[in-house]
Amino acid sequence: YHGLGSTKLAGDEAAKLGITKALIVTDQRVRRAGLLGKVEESLLASEVGYEVFDEVEEDADVNIVHGIALRIKEAGCNGVVVVGGGSPLCAARGGALEATNEENILTFEGRNKYKVPPLPVICLPTTAGSGSDVSAGFPVVDPEQQREFGVSGDHLQPLVSILDPLLLKTCPPQPMVYAGLDALSHAIEALWGMRASLLTDALAYESIRLIMNNLREAALTDDMEAKSNQHLASSVANYACGNAGMGIIHSIAVSVGNLKGPHGFKCGMLLPYGIEFNMPVCEEKFARMATMLGEMPDNKTNSELARLFLRRVKQLLIDLDFPRKFGQENLSKGRIPELIKEIKKFGSSFLDSNMRKVTDESITRICEASLEGWESD
């Protein structure tokens, strides 16, 4: 569901799914912002009981997932309603899966590694970026090994997603920017995913168009139409990359040991370099995207138009006052060799999905360039 005030549908949808008691999963910022009120009213109106778990922090890690699963069992919940950004969405989905299986979430790494499907999950995103509300997979952080791993499967896509732009009103600019750039990277990476097709390209093009035209206003102003468009675009982007695959950007951004920072921040930083790297295999697609954003073809070559698309992405980053390079607190040149080892160990599926072959040398070049920063064309 997508539209102003659609939060009111949460209770009816929970009842339709047979949920008699839900665990509402969120974080303390969302709870303090008062975003649970309408959700709670809707559940009560449909005679669905609930308890609240508000301990999700910046990353969805195995400990938080386990805590959610324990709370589900202890409270006798038979469904999950998650209100929050990417971390609560992923943590809640992990908890709903662990709660129906005897094993720890770590054992479900990969695809279809679980025995029992998760409890039904209803998602109400409060940022517009991760697209986890429509995804068949989700990432979880393993703090012991300082890595991020993926869990996916045929029964893991949330059963209901409610995109209410009113839930974005209290989101601060920075999280909104990071989430939006995560969504933009999903859509752009779908263009160079190995499983890209006419269908996924169509979804990616439209998502890119919406994000490029709305993210600035959605993040930095109270423009509700822009927020609404951005909300929808984030889900469309995940439909695209979930089917096409991703690549070089997410293979590097998946690092939590040698590359520090919020996930969306890392994706935004790597966007210009990922586009530049994949230019040889995506020139025609980037050229088409440039014309969709208003560039006039005239007598320009695909190469010239593709460069204009890259310029547009850089201009968006400038408009968002986004950094042009990683700081030493995020990455250092000396950590790049260890980062490459980490990427090859934990992000190999993204590397394999990139349409252009990724080598150690190309990762090194991108990482070194990200420490130098990019220039406006």
N, C-alpha and C positions, 0 to 999 in steps of 0.2 A: 504494500500500500504506500502511496506517495501523496502527500498533500497537507496543507495547514490543518492542524487539529486532529490528525489521524491517530494520535496517541490514544484517543478514546476507544479505539478498536481493540486494544490489548486484551481487555477482559473477555469480550465475545470470542476472540480467537483462542484464548486459553481454554475457555469452556468447550469450544468445538473440538479441541484436541484432547479433551478428557482430563485436563489438569484440574485437580481439586485443591491442591496447595502448591504454590510456586515459590521458588527461591529467587528473589530479585537480586541480581548481581550488579554491582556498580563500584564506583570509587568515591572517596569522601568529598572530592571537589564537586562532583555531579550531585551528590546528596545535599551538600551545603547550598548549592545553587537552586535548590527547590524543584529539581526536575523529576523527582519521583512522585510528586503529589498527584498529578493527573493519571499516572500509571496505577497508583494505589487505588484511587477513586474508581477507575475502570474495572480493576480486578474485584473490588468489593461489590460493585454494582452487578457483576456477573456471578457473585457468590463464590469467588475463588479466593481461598485463603493465601496468605503469603508471609514470608520472613525476609529480612534484608541482610545481605552480605555486602559490606562496603569497604573491604580491606584490599582491593586490587590496587597495585601501585603501577609504576611506569611500564614495567614489562610483565607479561603473563609468564610466570615461571612455574616450574613443576611443584614448588611448595604451595603457591597460591592455588593452583589447580587442585592439588590434594586437599587443601583446606576447604575448597568449595564442595568437593565430592563428599567429604566428611559431614559438612553442614547439611547437605541434601539428605543424607541418610539419617542423621540425628533428628532432623526436623520432620522427617516423613514426607518430603516433597516429591512430587511426581512430574515436575516440569520446571523449566527455568525461563525467567524473563530477564533479559540483560539490557540495562540502560547505561550506555557509555560509549567511549571511543574504542579504538582497536584493541587495547589491552584488556578491558573488561569483556569485550566480545569474544576474544580468543580464550581467555581464562574460563569464562562461563561455558563455552563449548567444550573445553577440555574437562571441566568438572562434570558436565552432563554425561560425558562418555565414560569417565573413570567411575562414576557412581553406579553404572549398570554392569561394570566388569570388575573382576576381583583384582586385576593387575594394576600397577602404577602406570601413569600416562607415558612414561619413558618406553614402555614395552610396545606402544602403539606407533612408534616412529615408522614412517613409510606409508604404504597404502593398504587399506583393508586388513590391518593387523589385529583388529579387535574381534571379539566373538559376538558381542551383543550390541545392537545399535544404541545410541545415546537416548536419554530422555528428550522429549520435545523441547525445542528452544525457540523462543520468540525474541527477536532483536529489535531494539529501538536505538539506533546510532545517534550519539550526541556530537560527533564530528563527522566530517565528510571526506573519508580517505581510504581506510583499510579495505572496505568492501567485504569484510568478513561476514557480514550479514547475508550474503548470497553465495559464499564460497564453499566448495566441497572440502577445503582443507584449512588448516590454521597453524601458525607457528607457536612454539613454546620455547622458552629459554631454560637451558640447563645450567644453573649457576655453578655447579661443581666443576663442569668441564668447560665453562665459559663459551658456550655455543648456543646456537638456535637450531632447533630441528622442526621438521614438519610432520603433521599428522593429517592424513586425508583418507577418503573412502566414499563408497557409494551411498552411504546413509548419513553422511555428516553435514550435508547442507541444511542450515536452519529451515524449519518448516514455514516460518512467518518472518517477514522483514517489514517494519513500519518506519517509513522515512517521513518524519514530521519535521519540517523546517523550523518550527517553533523551538525544538530541542537544541537548535544551533545558536539561539539568541544569546545565551550566556557564555558561549565558548570564547575564550580569550583569543586575540589575533594570532599569537605564535602557534598554539596547537592547531588552529584552523589552517595556518599556512603549511605546517609540517604535514598534516593529514592530506591537504590538497595536493601537495607535491608527491606524496606517496601514490595518490590516485593517478596523477599525471604520469608517473613512472610506470604504473601498471598498464595504462593505455598505450603509451609509446613503446614499452617493451613488447607488448602483444604484437606490434607490427614486425618485430624481428624474431618472434618466437618460432621455433621449428615447426609447430603445428598450425601456424597461421593459415587462414583460409579466407575466402571471400566474405564469409559470415563474420569471422572474428575481426577482420579488417574494418568492416562496416561499423561494428560496435566500437572499435578503437577510435576510428575517425570521429564519430559523433561525440564520444566522451572527451577526446582531446579538444574538439571545438568548444564544447560546453565549459570545460575547465579553463581554457585559455581566455575565454570571453567573460568568465564569471568569478574566478578565484579571487582576484584582487578585491572586488567589491564585497564578495562573500566573507572574506577574512577581515577586511579593514573598515567596513561600514555596516550599517544596519539594514542594508538592502535585502529584503526578504525574498524577492524574486531570484536574486543572485544566489542566496543561500539554498533556496529550493532547487535551482538548477545544479548547483554543486553537489548537493545531496544525491540527486539522481545520477549525476555523472560518475560518482564514486562507485556506485553499484554496477553501472554499465561497464566501467573500466575493468571491474573484477570478472564480469562475464567474459570479457575479451581475453584477458591474460589467463584466466582459469582454464580456458580451452586452447589458447594458442601457445601458452608457455611464456616464460620471461627470459632473462639472460644476464648480461654482464653487470647491470646495475644492482640487481638483487643478489647476485652471487657475491658481490663485495659487501653490500649493505647487511647481509645476513651475519657478518662478523660482530660478535659482542666482546671478544677478547682483545683484539688488536686494533679495532676501529671503534671508537667510543662515540656515543651520542644517540639521541632518539632516532628511531628507524626512519621516519619521514624526513628528518633533517639530512640523514646520510643519503637518502634517495635523491633529494633535491640537489645536494652538492654534486652528485655523480651524474645528474641528467645531461649537462652539456657534453661531458666526456663520453658518455654512452652513445649519444647521438652522433658525435664525431667519429667514434670507432666504427659504428655500424653504417655510416654513410655509404660505403661502397656497395652494400647489399640492400639498402633501403632507399636509394636516391629517388626512385620513381614514387615511392610511397610518401616520402617527405615532401616531394614536389607537389603532389596532389594535396597534401595537408596544408601547404602554404597557400594554395589557391582557395581552399575552404576557409582560410582565415582572412582572405581579402586581398592577397597579393595578385596582381594582374599578370597573366602569363606573357602577354605581348609576344616578343621574340626571344624570351628567355629560355635557356636550356633547363633540363631537369636538374642539372648540377647547380645552376644559379638559383633556381627556386628552392631546392633543398637547403641551400645555405641561408636563404631568407627564412625558412622555417626555424633553423637553429637560432638565427638572430631574434626571431619572435620569442622563442623560449627564454633566451637570455634577457630580453627586455622585460618579460614577466618577472623574472627573478629580481631584476633591478627595481621594478615597481613595488615588489614585495619587501624591498630592503633586505634581501637575502644575501648571506655571505658568499663570496666568490672563491673561497678556499678553506680547507680544513685548518684548524689551529693545532698547535702542538698537543693540546689536551685531547684532541680527537685521533691524530695519527702523526707518526714521525717517520722519517725516511728509514731509520734503523729498524723499525718494526715491519717494514714492507715484506721482507722474506718470510717472517713468521705469519704475517697476514695471508700470504699466498698459500702457505701450508694449511692454514685454517680454512681458507676458501675451498681448496681442493678436497679437503676432508669432509666439510659440512655443506658446501654449496655447489657440489659437483653437478647436481641435477639442473641447476640454473645455467652452469657453464655449458652443459651438453645441449641445452635448449636454445642457446644463442645461435642465430642463423650464420653469423660469421665465426669461424673458429677462434677460440680464445686461448692464448698461450701465456706462459709465465711472464714473458717479455711484454706482452700487451697489457697485462694487469699492472706490471711495474710502471710502464709508461703512464697509464691512467692515474695511478696513485701518486706518482711524482708530480704529474701535472696538477692534480688536485691540491697539492701543497703549495704550488706556485700561483694558482688562480688563473681564471680566464679573463680575456679582454673582450670588450664590445667590438663587434665587427664594424 
